[in-house]
Amino acid sequence: MTQNPSDDPALARLSAALGEIGKDAKTRGLPPVERWNPEHCGEIDIRIAADGTWFHDGSAIRRPKLVKLFASILRKEPDGSTVLVTPAEKVRITVEDAAFTAVEMAVEGEGEGRRIAFRTNVDDLVPADAEHRLRFEDGAEGLKPYLHVRRDLWALVSRPLTYDLVAMGEEHEIDGQKWFGLWAGGHFHPIAPAEAA
């Protein structure tokens, strides 16, 4: 069942604010959420599932444009919580794993000259480089790579792309220790110590 924004006052207010923000985003890029400091207005029943699907009141939000607008006003708070923020209000949401998922990847070159670009589930195009680094964690299902997108918000890299990243791996020494990892955007992204890889 698709949730109607008008059924929830908080969601309706956010949607109305997003109407204006969305118009600006088309011409100016992402909203300057880091400069907005409204009062905290509590929590809203919005959840980003581990697979990147957005839910409101238990129902998937099926309007991609609305999801993209909400994604444009995500912000990570100093306490680690994730909020949707507009100039007028700030509400906490639940994020099961990462705010985004990286669903496509383009690779050019190899070794230290390699360039990798990702597309997220909300159509952000993000290059892997020193600013948008890849980090790798061990999860219950094995290796989980994450890509820094913006504002301390990360994208979980999909499982098929994970295999492609590992296949590009090589050894490189960092501060006297050998690491297994990969080059992208002029930066070496370590996966694991070489003896553990």
C-alpha positions in Angstrom: 0.0 0.0 0.0 1.4 3.4 -0.9 1.4 6.0 1.8 -0.3 9.2 1.1 1.8 12.1 2.5 -1.4 14.0 3.5 -2.2 11.2 6.0 0.7 12.2 8.2 1.1 15.8 9.3 4.9 15.6 9.7 5.3 14.0 6.3 2.9 16.5 4.7 5.0 19.4 6.2 8.2 17.9 4.9 6.6 17.2 1.5 5.5 20.9 1.3 8.9 22.1 2.2 10.5 19.7 -0.3 8.3 21.2 -3.1 10.3 24.5 -2.7 13.6 22.8 -2.1 13.1 20.5 -5.2 12.6 23.5 -7.4 15.8 25.1 -6.1 17.7 21.8 -6.4 17.0 21.6 -10.2 18.9 24.8 -10.7 21.4 24.9 -7.8 22.3 21.4 -6.8 21.9 19.9 -3.3 20.2 22.0 -0.6 22.7 23.5 2.0 21.5 21.3 4.9 24.7 21.8 6.8 23.7 25.5 7.2 20.2 24.8 8.5 19.7 24.6 12.2 16.0 24.3 13.0 14.5 22.9 16.2 14.4 19.2 16.5 10.8 18.1 16.0 11.1 14.4 17.1 11.0 11.3 15.0 9.0 10.3 11.9 8.3 6.8 10.9 10.6 6.7 7.9 13.0 3.9 7.6 15.7 3.2 5.0 16.0 -0.6 4.8 19.4 -2.3 4.3 18.6 -2.8 0.6 18.0 1.0 0.2 14.2 0.9 0.1 12.5 3.8 1.8 9.4 3.0 4.0 6.9 5.3 5.7 4.6 3.7 8.3 5.6 0.3 7.2 4.8 0.9 3.5 7.4 1.3 0.8 7.5 4.8 -0.7 7.0 4.1 -4.3 7.5 7.6 -5.7 11.1 7.8 -6.8 11.0 11.6 -7.0 9.9 11.9 -3.4 12.6 9.5 -2.3 15.2 11.5 -4.2 14.0 14.7 -2.6 14.1 13.2 0.9 17.6 11.9 0.1 18.7 15.4 -0.8 17.9 16.7 2.8 19.5 13.8 4.7 22.0 14.8 7.3 24.1 12.9 9.8 24.1 14.5 13.3 27.1 14.6 15.7 25.4 11.9 17.8 25.3 9.5 14.9 21.6 9.8 14.2 20.3 10.5 10.7 17.7 13.3 10.1 15.7 14.9 7.4 16.2 18.7 7.7 14.6 21.7 6.1 15.0 25.4 7.1 11.9 25.0 9.4 12.3 21.6 11.0 14.4 18.5 11.7 13.1 15.0 12.2 15.0 11.8 13.0 14.6 8.7 10.8 15.8 5.1 11.0 18.6 3.9 8.8 19.2 0.1 9.0 22.6 0.1 7.4 23.6 2.9 5.0 21.7 5.8 3.7 22.2 4.8 0.1 23.2 1.8 -2.0 25.7 1.9 -4.9 24.0 0.0 -7.7 26.1 0.6 -10.8 29.8 1.1 -11.4 31.9 2.4 -14.3 35.7 1.7 -14.4 38.4 3.4 -16.6 42.0 2.5 -16.6 44.0 0.4 -14.1 46.4 0.5 -11.3 47.2 4.0 -9.9 45.5 5.6 -12.9 42.2 3.8 -12.4 39.0 5.9 -12.1 35.8 4.4 -10.7 32.4 6.1 -10.6 29.3 4.8 -8.9 25.6 5.5 -9.3 23.5 5.3 -6.2 19.9 4.1 -5.9 18.9 7.8 -5.8 20.9 8.6 -8.9 23.8 10.4 -7.3 27.0 10.0 -9.4 30.0 9.6 -7.1 33.7 9.0 -8.0 35.8 6.9 -5.7 38.7 9.2 -4.7 40.3 10.7 -1.6 37.1 12.7 -0.7 34.7 9.8 -1.6 36.7 6.9 -0.2 35.8 3.3 -0.1 35.9 1.5 3.3 35.5 -2.2 3.8 33.9 -4.0 6.7 33.4 -7.7 7.6 29.7 -8.4 7.9 27.6 -11.5 8.5 27.4 -12.1 4.7 31.1 -11.4 4.2 32.9 -8.3 3.0 30.8 -5.1 2.8 32.2 -2.1 1.0 30.9 1.4 1.6 31.4 4.5 -0.5 31.4 8.0 1.1 28.7 10.0 -0.8 28.5 13.3 1.2 28.1 14.8 4.7 29.2 11.6 6.4 26.5 9.6 4.5 27.6 6.3 2.9 26.4 4.0 0.2 26.5 0.2 0.7 28.0 -1.2 -2.5 25.9 -4.0 -3.9 27.1 -7.6 -3.7 27.8 -8.0 -7.5 29.9 -4.8 -7.5 31.8 -6.0 -4.4 33.1 -9.0 -6.4 34.2 -6.6 -9.1 36.1 -4.4 -6.6 37.9 -7.3 -5.0 38.9 -8.6 -8.5 40.8 -5.3 -9.0 42.7 -5.6 -5.8 46.4 -5.6 -5.4 49.0 -5.2 -2.7 50.3 -1.8 -1.6 52.4 -0.7 1.3 51.0 1.9 3.7 53.2 3.1 6.6 55.4 0.0 6.4 52.5 -2.5 6.3 51.4 -4.3 3.2 47.7 -4.0 2.4 45.4 -5.6 -0.1 43.1 -3.0 -1.7 42.6 -1.0 -4.9 43.5 2.2 -6.6 40.7 4.6 -7.6 40.8 8.4 -8.2 44.5 8.7 -7.3 43.9 7.1 -3.9 44.5 3.7 -2.5 41.5 2.2 -0.8 42.7 -0.6 1.6 40.5 -3.7 2.0 42.5 -5.8 4.5 46.1 -6.3 5.6 47.8 -8.4 2.9 48.4 -11.4 5.2 44.7 -11.5 6.0 43.5 -11.1 2.4 
